[in-house]
Amino acid sequence: MLKDITRNRLVGFWFAAVAVLVASVVAMGVNVGVSTTALLLMLSLVPPGIILALWRGAPPPTVGEILYAANTRKEGRRD
C-alpha cells in the first residue's frame, strides 16, 4: 500500500489528521491562545512542505526512451 501512495494523497491525509486534531482541541474546550495556534499552524504546514520539497517525482526519461520516442514518431518503428 505504501508504494502506491502519491505525495498529494499523503499531504491530504496529513491535513485531514490535523483537522481532526484541531476539531478535538476545540471540542474539548481547550483555551486556544497564540502559542497553541502557532503550534497547530506549524504542525499543519511544515511537514507537508518538507514532503512536497523532498519527495522525488517521476524519474527523467533515459536517452534510450527519448531516442525510441523520436524514432517511432518520425519514421515509424524499425525492427
Secondary structure, DSSP 8 states (H G I E B T S, - for coil): -TTS--HHHHHHHHHHHHHHHHHHHHHHT----HHHHHHHHHHHHHHHHHHHHHS--S----HHHHHHHHHHHHT----
